Amino acid sequence: MCKAELPGEIKDRLVNAVTAFDTWDELKAALDGGYVPTLRGETENERKLICLLLAEGYRAWGNKGRNW
């Protein structure tokens, strides 16, 4: 199970590795504005970010109709 209580630095590194956003705060602002990222869940970092998003109450689009 994923924990939302990750340190900010770890969230920033994860977001930067998987998305075009530099920090968790930038991604969170976009999510709060209605943005829903597309994450396929093919890599470990993508799966971790999907888990983090779900734990924080957000959602993500998946691949081939699979939505998180």
Backbone as a chain_set.jsonl record, in Angstrom:
{"seq": "MCKAELPGEIKDRLVNAVTAFDTWDELKAALDGGYVPTLRGETENERKLICLLLAEGYRAWGNKGRNW", "coords": {"N": [[0.843, -1.187, 0.0], [0.466, 2.212, -0.718], [1.929, 5.117, 0.722], [0.927, 8.357, 1.549], [2.435, 10.03, 3.008], [5.037, 10.73, 2.205], [8.281, 12.229, 2.19], [8.738, 15.587, 0.974], [10.91, 15.984, -0.786], [11.36, 13.46, -1.883], [8.934, 13.049, -3.191], [9.171, 15.116, -5.077], [11.402, 14.232, -6.615], [10.345, 11.87, -7.684], [8.127, 12.798, -9.173], [9.484, 14.441, -11.005], [10.99, 12.532, -12.357], [9.083, 11.081, -13.73], [7.166, 12.717, -14.971], [6.552, 15.791, -16.845], [6.65, 17.803, -15.086], [8.413, 19.682, -12.593], [8.29, 19.603, -9.798], [6.462, 18.246, -6.954], [4.63, 20.106, -5.969], [4.082, 21.7, -8.24], [2.866, 19.792, -9.918], [0.708, 19.104, -8.266], [-0.705, 21.544, -8.192], [-1.572, 21.671, -10.844], [-3.15, 19.357, -10.899], [-5.114, 20.078, -9.05], [-6.312, 21.981, -10.568], [-7.698, 20.519, -12.4], [-6.28, 18.865, -14.111], [-5.499, 15.655, -15.354], [-3.191, 13.23, -15.257], [-1.687, 11.013, -17.699], [-0.662, 7.868, -17.124], [1.015, 4.974, -17.688], [1.852, 2.901, -16.072], [3.957, 1.189, -16.48], [6.575, 1.26, -15.564], [8.477, 1.033, -12.521], [8.657, 3.501, -11.181], [6.501, 4.89, -12.35], [4.369, 3.344, -11.386], [4.676, 3.816, -8.651], [4.127, 6.567, -8.578], [1.472, 6.586, -9.459], [0.283, 5.232, -7.334], [0.832, 7.061, -5.268], [-0.637, 9.29, -6.18], [-3.257, 8.258, -6.031], [-3.41, 7.793, -3.263], [-3.359, 10.391, -2.382], [-5.759, 11.264, -3.201], [-6.24, 11.81, -5.872], [-6.562, 11.108, -9.429], [-5.568, 9.121, -12.289], [-5.172, 8.748, -15.795], [-5.021, 5.727, -17.583], [-3.547, 3.23, -19.703], [-4.861, 1.949, -22.725], [-7.6, 1.95, -21.971], [-7.452, 1.413, -19.247], [-7.929, 2.811, -16.241], [-6.776, 4.57, -13.409]], "CA": [[0.0, 0.0, 0.0], [1.246, 3.44, -0.847], [1.744, 6.094, 1.788], [0.954, 9.739, 1.081], [3.306, 10.789, 3.898], [6.416, 10.736, 1.73], [8.919, 13.556, 2.263], [8.588, 16.393, -0.232], [12.035, 15.782, -1.7], [11.136, 12.191, -2.586], [7.835, 13.308, -4.123], [9.707, 15.934, -6.164], [12.233, 13.384, -7.48], [9.456, 10.941, -8.369], [7.377, 13.573, -10.164], [10.427, 14.878, -12.023], [11.424, 11.366, -13.122], [7.989, 10.47, -14.486], [6.346, 13.698, -15.679], [7.225, 17.007, -17.312], [6.656, 18.747, -13.964], [9.649, 19.631, -11.816], [8.053, 19.349, -8.378], [5.143, 17.781, -6.538], [3.749, 21.27, -5.85], [3.646, 22.066, -9.586], [1.906, 18.773, -10.352], [-0.486, 19.226, -7.426], [-1.454, 22.719, -8.651], [-2.23, 21.278, -12.086], [-4.199, 18.399, -10.534], [-6.198, 20.845, -8.418], [-6.959, 22.722, -11.651], [-8.442, 19.598, -13.254], [-5.394, 18.036, -14.921], [-5.419, 14.224, -15.034], [-2.068, 12.703, -16.035], [-1.746, 9.679, -18.281], [0.456, 7.058, -16.637], [0.79, 3.607, -18.133], [2.167, 1.935, -15.03], [4.907, 0.215, -17.007], [7.815, 1.287, -14.795], [8.291, 1.087, -11.069], [8.391, 4.89, -10.8], [5.13, 5.209, -12.742], [3.468, 2.68, -10.44], [4.775, 4.544, -7.378], [3.416, 7.838, -8.708], [0.039, 6.264, -9.496], [-0.079, 4.917, -5.947], [0.864, 8.323, -4.527], [-1.785, 10.09, -6.609], [-4.471, 7.668, -5.449], [-3.375, 8.02, -1.815], [-3.612, 11.816, -2.162], [-7.128, 11.55, -3.617], [-6.291, 12.179, -7.282], [-6.684, 9.962, -10.33], [-4.72, 9.169, -13.477], [-5.612, 7.947, -16.918], [-4.112, 4.628, -17.877], [-3.324, 2.87, -21.086], [-5.818, 0.984, -23.278], [-8.833, 1.941, -21.193], [-7.226, 1.157, -17.826], [-7.833, 4.064, -15.507], [-6.391, 4.36, -12.026]], "C": [[0.881, 1.241, 0.0], [0.913, 4.41, 0.276], [1.861, 7.492, 1.21], [1.941, 10.567, 1.888], [4.775, 10.739, 3.479], [6.998, 12.136, 1.897], [8.821, 14.274, 0.921], [9.687, 16.176, -1.246], [11.86, 14.497, -2.51], [9.999, 12.351, -3.586], [8.338, 14.096, -5.322], [10.527, 15.094, -7.134], [11.372, 12.419, -8.302], [8.695, 11.656, -9.483], [8.293, 13.974, -11.312], [10.87, 13.721, -12.91], [10.351, 10.853, -14.078], [7.232, 11.47, -15.366], [7.2, 14.849, -16.2], [7.257, 18.078, -16.223], [7.944, 18.577, -13.163], [9.43, 19.22, -10.366], [6.647, 18.825, -8.14], [4.176, 18.956, -6.464], [3.235, 21.728, -7.211], [2.61, 21.078, -10.107], [0.611, 18.906, -9.574], [-1.338, 20.42, -7.848], [-2.218, 22.396, -9.942], [-3.377, 20.308, -11.805], [-5.395, 19.111, -9.912], [-6.969, 21.667, -9.445], [-7.694, 21.832, -12.638], [-7.593, 18.71, -14.143], [-5.418, 16.593, -14.423], [-4.296, 13.633, -15.881], [-2.354, 11.322, -16.607], [-0.485, 8.937, -17.866], [0.154, 5.601, -16.96], [1.05, 2.571, -17.05], [3.158, 0.88, -15.469], [6.206, 0.161, -16.213], [7.495, 1.364, -13.304], [7.97, 2.51, -10.619], [6.978, 5.324, -11.195], [4.137, 4.585, -11.765], [3.501, 3.367, -9.078], [4.007, 5.858, -7.444], [1.91, 7.616, -8.762], [-0.453, 6.007, -8.077], [-0.143, 6.188, -5.111], [-0.336, 9.198, -4.889], [-3.078, 9.569, -5.996], [-4.537, 7.915, -3.947], [-3.692, 9.469, -1.473], [-5.015, 12.215, -2.625], [-7.278, 12.002, -5.063], [-6.466, 10.927, -8.128], [-5.731, 10.154, -11.499], [-5.367, 8.334, -14.564], [-4.562, 6.878, -17.167], [-3.949, 4.414, -19.355], [-4.362, 1.832, -21.51], [-7.046, 0.838, -22.4], [-8.672, 1.67, -19.72], [-7.042, 2.496, -17.132], [-7.614, 3.783, -14.031], [-7.278, 5.175, -11.126]], "O": [[1.921, 1.281, 0.657], [-0.231, 4.507, 0.72], [2.795, 7.78, 0.461], [2.259, 11.691, 1.502], [5.66, 10.709, 4.335], [6.278, 13.125, 1.757], [8.821, 13.642, -0.135], [9.426, 16.183, -2.449], [12.183, 14.462, -3.698], [10.083, 11.847, -4.706], [7.981, 13.789, -6.46], [10.37, 15.225, -8.348], [11.646, 12.185, -9.479], [8.632, 11.164, -10.61], [7.91, 13.856, -12.476], [11.104, 13.917, -14.103], [10.664, 10.263, -15.112], [6.708, 11.086, -16.412], [8.416, 14.872, -16.014], [7.832, 19.148, -16.425], [8.492, 17.479, -13.066], [10.284, 18.564, -9.769], [5.765, 18.938, -8.991], [3.017, 18.82, -6.855], [2.07, 22.108, -7.329], [1.593, 21.48, -10.673], [-0.471, 18.83, -10.155], [-2.565, 20.325, -7.863], [-3.368, 22.801, -10.108], [-4.449, 20.421, -12.4], [-6.545, 18.789, -10.21], [-8.131, 22.011, -9.229], [-8.257, 22.329, -13.614], [-8.136, 17.875, -14.867], [-5.364, 16.341, -13.219], [-4.431, 13.542, -17.101], [-3.16, 10.564, -16.067], [0.626, 9.336, -18.217], [-0.871, 5.069, -16.534], [0.51, 1.467, -17.116], [3.2, -0.209, -14.897], [6.871, -0.874, -16.189], [6.386, 1.715, -12.901], [7.104, 2.707, -9.767], [6.327, 6.052, -10.445], [3.17, 5.233, -11.365], [2.467, 3.488, -8.421], [3.319, 6.23, -6.493], [1.152, 8.383, -8.168], [-1.498, 6.518, -7.676], [-1.075, 6.369, -4.328], [-0.975, 9.777, -4.011], [-3.896, 10.345, -5.501], [-5.605, 8.215, -3.415], [-4.23, 9.753, -0.402], [-5.417, 13.367, -2.463], [-8.327, 12.522, -5.443], [-6.512, 9.816, -7.601], [-5.158, 11.229, -11.672], [-6.03, 7.335, -14.284], [-3.366, 7.105, -16.981], [-4.187, 5.315, -20.159], [-4.7, 0.938, -20.735], [-7.482, -0.278, -22.117], [-9.662, 1.69, -18.989], [-6.093, 3.225, -17.418], [-8.205, 2.858, -13.473], [-7.118, 5.14, -9.906]]}, "num_chains": 1, "name": "protein.A"}
